[in-house]
């Protein structure tokens, strides 16, 4: 019997989603005692790699870590050879959008696909991230019900994906037309607090603040204060100078993007504010996701679009959606989304360096899901640009995708490094990733909480 991919009702979508994930779930190995033996271990703390390493995994957690000959391997353990491989913590991507998959026309996407967000599209995005070695991710800006449902289904191991930390809807002055499902406007201080409370009570992990230069200072302060009362971090956009100023004054915890359009650098007053904040060590680090690779790589992609045909971004999506996405990016040179990018790109290195020199802790985040930015590719692209275009030390870049995200999300006692007692979120690639960071484009082994997914 031929199955049609023409999806007509949410109920059918649920069935199709189950069918899509069944083959992978059958391949996933149940947790038991495993021993990863022989690889070069990069544990996430930044110290010298451990050669000829041994990692013993018991169930979901790491039981022992060390070198061959110093760690006892249980007789019943399944041996996983990592000879010739770099072994490291599972990656984090701190800025993803599961509800979009690289389509270039947001108005079309936001009108046609909301009924499929929870049942098909967001699970497909999550699966693609996991297979790319991303075992934890922060989803910033999505419909509340779907975000919570997909996160919880992953945590319950009903569907494959990274451990998700979700913001639910953006908080802003006024939602964009047609985007009210995942953009919530605020009108006054009381409303700002009420919206944050509603998100907190629904169980979100953080609050996403955008366009707050269009809000009153009092509203911005209310959002941040209410979020902190509920022990939620506030993630603030940094596209425009006043967004950054208001976000810093209100006490935002993490800032997103390398903004200011074509301005050559950040204004002196903003750099002074950042330096003042990072110097206040009692507040902890100030975090920043530059989300820089999409801007760096656009012109190359425009002129060399062959890699857009990589089928890795098709995983979990029905043929009808794949065809829709392909049609929308058929002419990369004509996409309105990127027309200003060639004039922005020359400013990025300077702004990136300013942020580093100002003392912020940089995090790997990609804006994955925006036009031509696929969940199966975005994270390694960001790491590649950091190392090979911006001169970041590979170990520093890896820590920005492993250790530091876990610190921001206050789960560093559980994940983020390969340490005894922590969850076994581990990936491995053939070769030396500290010399060739782009080896991460094809992760050979993915283990999340003791289960092997690849």
N, C-alpha and C positions, 0 to 999 in steps of 0.2 A: 504494500500500500504506500502510495506517495504522500508525504506530509507537506502540506502547503505552508509557506512561511508568511502568508498574508494574515497578519494578526488582527483580530476583530474585537475581542473582548478581553478585559483583565483576567477573567477566569481561565481562558485559553492560554494567556500569557504565563500564568503560574505553572500550568502543565508543561508548556514548552520550556520554561526555565528549568524545571526538574529534569526534563529530557536532556537539555544542554549540559547540565552538570553531572549527570549520572556517569558518563564514561570517566571523568576525572575522579569522581569519588571512589569508583571501583579501583582506580590505580593507586589511591592514597594508602600508604601503609599505616596500620594502627600503631600507636605508641608501644614500645617495649624497650628493653635494654639494647642500646646501640653503642658502638665505639667507632669514632671517626679517627683514623690512624694515618699519620705520615705527612700531613700537609704543613704549610707555613701558616701559623696562626697569627692573625692580627686581632687582638682581643678587644679593641675599641678604646682602651685607656691611653693609647698613644706611645707606649713604650716599644722597645725593640721586639720584632716578631719572634715567636717561638718556633724554632725549626723542629721538624720531625715530631709534630705535636700529637697528643692524644686527648680526645674529648669523650668522656663517657656520659651518655644520656640515659636516664632512668625515667620512663614515662614522659612527662612534659618538661622535666627540668634537667639541668646539667648537674651531674653527680661529682665529676672530677675533671680537672684540666691540668695538663702538664706535658712533659716530654716523654717519649717512648723510653721505657726502662724505669721511669719514676712513678708511673701510674699503673695500678693493677687493673687489668681488663677482665671483667667477669667472664667465666667460662661460657656462659650461655649467651653472651652478647653477639648481636649481629655486627660483623665487621664491615665498615664502609671505608674503603681505601680512599684517602685524599692525597696520595703521592703525586707530587708535581703540581699541586693545587694551592691557591691562596684560600684560606678559610677565615671567615670574618663574621661579625654579627649581621643579622638580616638588616637590610637597608630601611631607613625611614624616608618617606617623602612628606614634607610638612606643609605642602600646599597643593592639594588635588581637588578636582571637581568630578565626582563620580557620575553626576547626572548628565554630563556631556562627554562626547567621544570624538572630538576633533572636527565636528561639523562646522562649517564656516558661517551659517546663517542662523543666528540665535533666535530671531523672530519666528522663523519656520520651526526650529527645534522645540522652542518653548510652547508653541501652540499645538504641535502634533504629538509629542511624545510623553507628556506627563503621565498618562495612564500606564506607561511601560517603565517608568523610572524605577519603581520598587521591585517589580517582578523580573525585569530583563536587563535594563540598561545599567543600573548601578551595580548589580551583581556581576555583570560582564566586566565592567571597569575594575572591580575589585579582583576578579580572577586574573585579569591581565597584569595588574600590579604585582600580585603574588608570584606569578610565573616569571616576572622580571626580577625577582629577588627582593621585593619590597614587602617586608613582613609587618610593618606598622606604617600607618598613614594618617594624616590629618585632613579631613574633608571640610572645606571652608565654603559654605554657602550652598544650601540644598533644602529641599522640602523637609519639613520637620518629621512628619510621620515616616516617610520613606527612609530618611537618614537613620533614625533610631531603629527601624525594623531591619534594615540591611546590616547595620552594626551588630545588632543583637543576634541575627541569624549567623553571622560569621563567628561571633564569640561562642555560640552554641554548637559550632562545627556542622551546621546544616548546609552551608555553602562555603566554598573556598574564598579566601581573601585575606588581606592584612588585618591585623588588629586595628580597628578604626577609632579615631577620636573625632567627633563630629560637632560642628557648630550649629547645625540647622540653618534657618534663614539668616541672611545678612540683616544687620540692624543699620538703618540709614534714615535720612530725613523724609524721603518719599520714595516708594517703590517705582521702578521703571514700568511703563505701561506693559501689561501682559505678563509681568514677572511677580505678581503679588503672592504666588504660592511659595516662593523662596526668598522674597525680599520684603521685610517688614518696615514700614515707616513709623516714626515716632512723632508725637505732637505734644510737646511739653515734658517737664521733668517727671510728673507722675506716670505718664504713659511710657516714658523710657524705662522707668523702674518696673512697671507692670510687664512690659514685653520681656525684659531680662528674666524676671521671676517666672514667667510662663515657660521660657526656654529651660531655665534651671530645673523647674519642677518636672518637665518632660524628660530630663536626664541628659542634656547635652554635655559635652566635655569642655567647651570653650565658647566664647562669644566673638562673632566676627563683626567688626565695625568698619563701615565704608562711607565715603562721601561725608565724613563728619565735619568737614569745613563748611557744609551747608546747614549743619545743626547749630543750635545755640551752645555756647560754652557750658551752660548749666545742664543741658541735655547730655552732652558728652560726658561730663563729670558724673552725672547720675548713672549712665550706662556702666561706666567703669567701676564706680563704687558699689553698685548693686551686684555686678558680676563678682567682684572680690568678696563681698559678703557671703556669696554662695561658693566661694573657693574655686571660681572659674577664671582662667586666664583670658585676657582680652587681646585679640588679634586685630591690629589696626592697619588699614590701607595707608600707603605712603606715596601716592601718586603726585600729590601737590604739596607745596610748602606748608600751607595752613593745616592740612590734614596731619602732617608730622608734628607741627607745633602743638596743636590741640591734643593729639594723642599722647605726646610726651608729658604735657602739663597735667593731663588727667591721670597719668600713671599706667598707660598701656604697657603690656608685657612683651609683645612681639609685633614687629612691623613687617609689612609685605611689599615687595617689589622695589625695583631701582627706578624711581619715578622722575618727576620733573621734566618729562618729555625731552625736548631738545636742549634744555639748559645744560651748560658745560659741566657744572658741578653743583653741590649743595651750597646754599647760602651760608655765610659765616655764622649767623645767629643760630641756625639749626645745628651746625657742627658743634657750636659751643654748648647748646642744650644737650646734645647727645653725650658729649664729653662729661658734662656735669652729672648726667644720670648714670653713666657707666662708672664714674668715680665713687658713687655712693654704694659701696660694697654691701652694706647692710640690706639693701633691696634685692641683692642677687644680680645675676647678669641681665643685660638688656639684649634681647634676641632679635634677629633680623633675617628674613628670607628674601634674598635679592631676586629670585625667579628670573634669571638672566638669560638662560640658554635660548629661549624662543626668539628673543631679540637678536642674539648673536648669530643664530643659525638661519634666520629667515631668508637672507639673500642667497645663501648656498642652496637651501631647499627650493627656492623659487627657480634657480637656474639648473638644479640637479634633482628633479623631483622623483627619480626612480625609487628611492627608498620608501616613498609613500605607499608603494605597492607591497611592502612587507606584510605578510598575512598575520603576523603576531597580533595586530590590533583587531582582527576579525573574531578572536576567540570569544565565545559566549554570545555573539550577536547574530541574529537571523539575517538571511541574505538580503531582505528588503532594506534593513537599516544600513548594512554595509554598502549597498548600492546608492543609497541616499547620501551617505557621507562622501563616497567617491565622487559623486556628481557635484557636490558642493565645493570640492577642492580641485576640480579638474583644471582650473587655471590659477595656480598659486600667485602669479604675478598680478592678478586682477582683484585680489581680496582686499576689500576696504579696510579690514582689521589691521593690515600691516603696511599701509601706504606711507605712514610717517616713520616706520621702523628704520629705513636706511639713514635717516638723519639723526635718529636716536642712538644707533649703535656706536658711533665714535665717542659718545659721552660715557658709555657704560663702565669702561675700565677705570676712569678717574673716580666716578662715584663709588664704585666697588672698593677702591683703595681708600677713599675717604672714610667709608664705614669701618673698614678694618682698622685704620689708624685711630679711629675714635673710640675703639674699645668694645664695640658690640660683638656678640657671639653670633657668627653667621651660621645659618642652617640651610641644608639642602631642601628646597621646595621648588616646584616647577610650574605651577599653574596648569598642570596636566589636565587635558580635556578641552582646552581652548583650540581654536582652529589649527589643524595639522599637528597638534601635540597629543600624541597617543600614549595611553597609560603603559603600554608595553615598552616604551622607548624613552620617555621624558626624563626619568631619574638618572639614567646613565649619561644622557646627553648633558645634563646639568653638571655632573661630576667631571665630565670630559672638558667642558668649557672652563670650569674653575681651574683645572690642572694645566691644560694645554694652551689656553688662551690668556688666562689671568695669572698664571704662575703660582697658584696655591700649591703648597706641599701636599702630595697625595695622602699622607697620613692625616693631615689637618682636614682635608676634604672628606675623608672617610669618617672621621670623628663628627663632622658636621652632619653626617647621614646616619649616625649610630648613637654615640654616647650623648651628645648635647641635646638632641630632640627628647631623649628619655628624661633628661634633667628638667627641661621646660615643662614636660607633661607630668612631672613628679612621679614617674614610674621607674626611675633609675635603679631602684632596689630589685626590680623584677626583670628588666630587659635593658637593651642598649649596649651591653658588653657580654663577652663570653666568660662567665664567672660561675663558680660553684654555687648552686642553689637557685640561680636565675632560670627563667624559661629558656628552653633550647630553641631560640630563633637564630638560625645559622645558615649561611650560604657559602658556596665554594665555587671557584672558577679555575680553570686550567691556566697555569702560568703565574707570573708575578704581577699582581695588580698594583703594587707600589711603583712598578716601572711602566706598566701599560694599563692605565686606568680604564681605557676603553674595552678591556676584556669583560667589563661588567655588562656589555651589550648582550652577552649570551651566557647567563648564569647557568652553570652545569648542575648544581644541586641546591635545592631549597628545602629547608626543614623549618617548620613553624610549630612551636610548642610541642616538639618531639615527633611531629608527624612529617613524613617526607612527601612533598608534593611534586618534586621534580628530581 
